[in-house]
């Protein structure tokens, strides 16, 4: 009789993401109040999610981003963005491994952190981490049509809008189009945003 092999346990990979004005660290249980506040701010979530209860947010969004991240795992690497000058949280950024050398990126900023260039700065930091440290060959992003601020941020970082998925995401009581963006490693230009 053979013994079953124990489940593979992988150590958390060190995440070295840096940028001039911001620090980045993995999401932890202590971030729940800030995560909830951002997730329930309708001006922030307009293009991301319909209103959800605290329990839905904790179960469907927060808890699934807490486990240790390693390349190839099936959950998001969720990093808390903090201002270096104040130590205050500004939002979240990260990515998920989609297989075949592709990482899908995402970012979300609290209302008070918007308009300061933090979205662009954090996106550049994630791109550098994915291409320079993790060896991904392509990055993608999906944005609900109409979210021109996120579209501008992606385009300014070198992403190309590769297409539109029509009526792909149910939000605000109707089917919305999704804009699909991509950035190939060979098109990546290192450096921080202007």
C-alpha positions in Angstrom: 0.0 0.0 0.0 1.5 3.3 -1.0 1.3 6.5 1.0 -0.3 9.5 -0.6 2.1 12.3 -1.5 1.6 15.4 0.7 0.4 18.5 -1.0 3.2 20.6 -2.4 3.8 23.6 -0.2 5.7 26.4 -1.9 7.3 29.2 0.1 6.2 32.7 -0.5 8.4 34.4 -3.0 10.0 37.7 -2.0 8.2 40.5 -3.8 10.6 43.4 -4.6 8.5 46.1 -6.2 9.8 49.6 -5.9 9.1 53.1 -7.2 10.1 56.7 -6.3 7.1 57.8 -4.2 5.5 54.6 -3.2 6.1 51.4 -1.2 4.5 48.0 -1.9 3.8 45.1 0.5 1.6 42.0 0.4 -2.0 42.4 1.6 -2.5 41.2 5.2 -5.5 40.8 7.6 -4.7 44.2 9.1 -5.6 45.8 5.8 -9.2 44.7 6.0 -10.7 48.1 7.1 -8.9 50.0 4.2 -9.8 47.3 1.7 -13.4 47.4 2.7 -13.6 51.2 2.6 -12.1 51.3 -1.0 -14.4 48.4 -2.1 -17.5 50.2 -0.9 -16.6 53.6 -2.4 -19.0 53.9 -5.3 -16.8 56.5 -7.1 -13.9 54.0 -7.0 -15.9 50.9 -7.9 -18.1 52.5 -10.7 -16.3 50.4 -13.4 -15.3 47.5 -11.2 -18.2 46.0 -9.2 -21.8 46.5 -8.2 -22.4 47.2 -4.5 -21.6 44.2 -2.3 -21.9 43.5 1.4 -18.9 43.4 3.7 -19.2 39.7 3.9 -19.3 39.3 0.1 -16.2 41.5 -0.2 -14.3 39.6 2.5 -15.2 36.2 1.1 -15.1 36.8 -2.6 -12.4 39.4 -2.9 -10.2 40.0 0.2 -9.6 36.5 1.6 -8.7 35.0 -1.8 -5.9 37.6 -2.1 -4.3 36.7 1.3 -2.4 33.4 0.6 1.3 33.5 -0.1 2.0 34.2 -3.7 4.4 32.3 -6.0 4.8 32.3 -9.7 2.3 30.0 -11.3 -0.2 30.1 -8.4 -3.9 30.7 -9.3 -4.6 33.8 -7.2 -3.8 37.4 -7.4 -0.6 38.9 -6.0 -2.3 41.9 -4.2 0.1 44.6 -3.0 -0.9 47.5 -0.8 0.4 50.8 -2.2 1.6 53.2 0.5 2.9 56.7 0.2 6.5 56.9 1.3 6.1 60.5 2.6 3.1 59.7 4.9 3.0 55.9 5.3 -0.7 56.1 4.4 -2.3 53.5 2.1 -3.2 54.7 -1.3 -4.7 51.7 -3.0 -3.8 48.2 -4.3 -2.0 46.8 -7.4 -0.9 43.5 -8.5 -1.4 40.7 -11.1 -2.4 37.2 -11.6 -0.6 34.5 -13.6 -2.7 33.5 -16.6 -0.3 30.8 -17.8 1.9 30.6 -20.9 4.1 33.5 -19.6 1.2 35.9 -19.3 0.4 38.1 -16.3 -2.9 40.1 -16.0 -2.3 43.3 -14.1 -4.7 45.4 -12.1 -4.7 48.5 -9.9 -7.2 50.5 -7.8 -6.7 53.7 -6.0 -8.6 55.2 -3.1 -10.4 58.4 -3.9 -8.0 60.6 -2.0 -5.0 59.1 -3.8 -6.3 59.7 -7.4 -4.9 62.4 -9.6 -1.4 62.1 -8.2 0.1 59.8 -10.8 0.1 56.8 -8.4 -1.8 54.6 -10.8 0.9 55.1 -13.5 3.8 54.8 -11.0 2.5 51.6 -9.5 1.7 50.1 -13.0 5.3 50.8 -14.1 6.6 49.1 -10.9 4.4 46.0 -11.5 5.5 45.9 -15.2 9.2 46.0 -14.2 8.7 43.3 -11.6 6.9 41.0 -14.0 9.3 41.4 -16.9 12.6 42.0 -15.2 12.3 39.7 -12.1 9.7 37.1 -13.0 10.3 36.6 -16.7 6.8 37.0 -18.0 6.6 37.4 -21.8 3.4 39.5 -21.9 1.1 41.5 -19.6 -2.6 42.1 -20.2 -5.3 44.2 -18.6 -9.0 44.3 -18.8 -10.9 47.5 -18.3 -14.7 48.1 -18.4 -15.4 50.4 -21.4 -15.9 54.0 -20.4 -13.1 53.9 -17.8 -11.0 56.4 -19.6 -8.6 57.1 -16.7 -7.5 53.5 -16.5 -7.3 53.3 -20.3 -5.0 56.4 -20.4 -2.8 55.0 -17.6 -2.4 51.7 -19.5 -1.7 53.4 -22.9 0.9 55.8 -21.3 2.7 52.7 -19.8 3.1 51.2 -23.3 0.1 48.9 -23.4 -1.8 48.6 -26.7 -5.6 48.3 -26.8 -5.9 44.9 -28.5 -9.6 44.7 -28.8 -13.0 45.0 -27.3 -15.1 42.1 -25.8 -18.6 43.2 -26.5 -21.2 42.8 -23.7 -18.6 40.8 -21.6 -19.2 42.1 -18.0 -22.5 42.5 -16.2 -22.4 45.8 -14.2 -24.9 48.5 -13.2 -27.8 46.3 -14.4 -26.6 45.8 -17.9 -23.9 44.0 -20.0 -20.8 46.2 -20.5 -18.0 46.0 -23.0 -14.5 45.2 -21.9 -11.4 46.8 -23.4 -8.5 44.4 -23.6 -4.9 45.7 -23.4 -1.6 44.0 -23.9 2.1 44.7 -23.5 4.8 42.4 -24.9 8.1 42.1 -23.1 10.0 43.1 -26.3 8.0 46.4 -26.4 8.7 47.2 -22.8 10.8 50.3 -22.1 12.2 50.3 -18.6 12.0 53.5 -16.6 9.5 55.4 -14.4 6.7 57.5 -15.8 7.3 61.2 -16.5 
